[in-house]
Amino acid sequence: MLGAIWAQSLDRVIGDGTDMNWHIPEDLRHFKDITMGDPVIMGSRSWLALPERFRPLPGRTNYVLSSREPGDWSRGAEVITGIDGLSGWITGGGEVYAATLSQVDRIEVTLIDALLAHSVDSVVSVVYAPEIGPDFELTEESEWMTSEKGTVDGSDEPARFRFQTYLRKVSS
Ligand SMILES: NC(=O)c1ccc[n+]([C@@H]2O[C@H](COP(=O)([O-])OP(=O)(O)OC[C@H]3O[C@@H](n4cnc5c(N)ncnc54)[C@H](OP(=O)(O)O)[C@@H]3O)[C@@H](O)[C@H]2O)c1
């Protein structure tokens, strides 16, 4: 099984090119619960965006998509040039989610109750999640929750978020 997992704003922003635009501990716990024990597969930019002390993600084989030779930059991960035959979780970022969505059967989304496309600094590039098309159906959705300590950049209010599961429709 190949799944994808991401957190996005209501307008599908997942990052500003180097980082995410929120810090929500409940989402980090959710990510850990879902992916623990399974391989994680990410693009080189997402790998390098992880603080060095957090990579590789423990308890998971870390695969990094890149055209570059492995080196110091990739220590702890396995560098790959394609995902054929792999199962696990696609964990980012925008380029890799978009390129692999057609091969994914399940998507775990953390939806963050904020509109961010207009607020990301224009000197950095806004990174979006791909649109989830009619090949997928929303099969589970939590209520909106309020984070205990998490906030979205530019706001002092506690962040609101919900978890969603999409499964690929079975073709008849
Ligand atoms: N909100 C979330 O859940 C979430 C999760 C993860 C990341 N993010 C955010 O996403 C942003 C990064 O995303 P991004 O779109 O800029 O980059 P990305 O998808 O993380 O990485 C792109 C890189 O992956 C490599 N790559 C992609 N497809 C490949 C293929 N088929 N074969 C070989 N290499 C391939 C290339 O690396 P080389 O140039 O090395 O060849 C490419 O430059 C950051 O802001 C990060 O914080 C958000």
The ligand as a MOL file (V3000), in Angstrom:
LIG
                    3D

  0  0  0     0  0            999 V3000
M  V30 BEGIN CTAB
M  V30 COUNTS 48 52 0 0 0
M  V30 BEGIN ATOM
M  V30 1 N 2.5340 20.4110 5.1660 0
M  V30 2 C 3.0800 19.2300 4.9670 0
M  V30 3 O 2.5000 18.1950 5.3210 0
M  V30 4 C 4.4410 19.1230 4.3310 0
M  V30 5 C 5.0920 17.8880 4.2590 0
M  V30 6 C 6.3580 17.8510 3.6570 0
M  V30 7 C 6.9280 18.9950 3.1390 0
M  V30 8 N 6.2580 20.1650 3.2290 0 CHG=1
M  V30 9 C 6.8300 21.4070 2.6710 0
M  V30 10 O 7.0020 21.2290 1.2650 0
M  V30 11 C 8.0540 22.0990 0.8400 0
M  V30 12 C 9.0270 21.3060 -0.0330 0
M  V30 13 O 8.3220 20.8160 -1.1770 0
M  V30 14 P 8.9020 21.0100 -2.6620 0
M  V30 15 O 7.8000 20.7520 -3.6320 0
M  V30 16 O 9.6150 22.3180 -2.7070 0 CHG=-1
M  V30 17 O 10.0300 19.8890 -2.7740 0
M  V30 18 P 10.0290 18.2800 -2.5170 0
M  V30 19 O 8.8580 17.6520 -3.2220 0
M  V30 20 O 10.2130 18.0100 -1.0760 0
M  V30 21 O 11.4010 17.8640 -3.2140 0
M  V30 22 C 11.6050 18.0740 -4.5840 0
M  V30 23 C 12.8830 17.3840 -4.9840 0
M  V30 24 O 12.6960 15.9610 -4.9420 0
M  V30 25 C 13.4770 15.3640 -5.9630 0
M  V30 26 N 12.5880 14.5990 -6.8500 0
M  V30 27 C 11.2710 14.7770 -7.0410 0
M  V30 28 N 10.7970 13.8450 -7.9010 0
M  V30 29 C 11.8340 13.0630 -8.2340 0
M  V30 30 C 11.9850 11.9170 -9.0540 0
M  V30 31 N 10.9610 11.3730 -9.7270 0
M  V30 32 N 13.2110 11.3660 -9.1650 0
M  V30 33 C 14.2540 11.8960 -8.4990 0
M  V30 34 N 14.1620 12.9820 -7.6800 0
M  V30 35 C 12.9740 13.5500 -7.5630 0
M  V30 36 C 14.2300 16.4640 -6.6750 0
M  V30 37 O 15.4490 16.5600 -5.9410 0
M  V30 38 P 16.9090 16.8590 -6.5660 0
M  V30 39 O 16.8270 18.3130 -6.9580 0
M  V30 40 O 17.7970 16.6010 -5.3900 0
M  V30 41 O 17.0980 15.9390 -7.7180 0
M  V30 42 C 13.3490 17.6710 -6.4190 0
M  V30 43 O 14.0690 18.8840 -6.4650 0
M  V30 44 C 8.6770 22.6680 2.1080 0
M  V30 45 O 8.1230 23.9700 2.3360 0
M  V30 46 C 8.2010 21.7340 3.2010 0
M  V30 47 O 8.1420 22.3630 4.4660 0
M  V30 48 C 5.0330 20.2620 3.8200 0
M  V30 END ATOM
M  V30 BEGIN BOND
M  V30 1 1 1 2
M  V30 2 2 2 3
M  V30 3 1 2 4
M  V30 4 1 4 5
M  V30 5 2 4 48
M  V30 6 2 5 6
M  V30 7 1 6 7
M  V30 8 2 7 8
M  V30 9 1 8 9
M  V30 10 1 8 48
M  V30 11 1 9 10
M  V30 12 1 9 46
M  V30 13 1 10 11
M  V30 14 1 11 12
M  V30 15 1 11 44
M  V30 16 1 12 13
M  V30 17 1 13 14
M  V30 18 2 14 15
M  V30 19 1 14 16
M  V30 20 1 14 17
M  V30 21 1 17 18
M  V30 22 2 18 19
M  V30 23 1 18 20
M  V30 24 1 18 21
M  V30 25 1 21 22
M  V30 26 1 22 23
M  V30 27 1 23 24
M  V30 28 1 23 42
M  V30 29 1 24 25
M  V30 30 1 25 26
M  V30 31 1 25 36
M  V30 32 1 26 27
M  V30 33 1 26 35
M  V30 34 2 27 28
M  V30 35 1 28 29
M  V30 36 1 29 30
M  V30 37 2 29 35
M  V30 38 1 30 31
M  V30 39 2 30 32
M  V30 40 1 32 33
M  V30 41 2 33 34
M  V30 42 1 34 35
M  V30 43 1 36 37
M  V30 44 1 36 42
M  V30 45 1 37 38
M  V30 46 2 38 39
M  V30 47 1 38 40
M  V30 48 1 38 41
M  V30 49 1 42 43
M  V30 50 1 44 45
M  V30 51 1 44 46
M  V30 52 1 46 47
M  V30 END BOND
M  V30 END CTAB
M  END
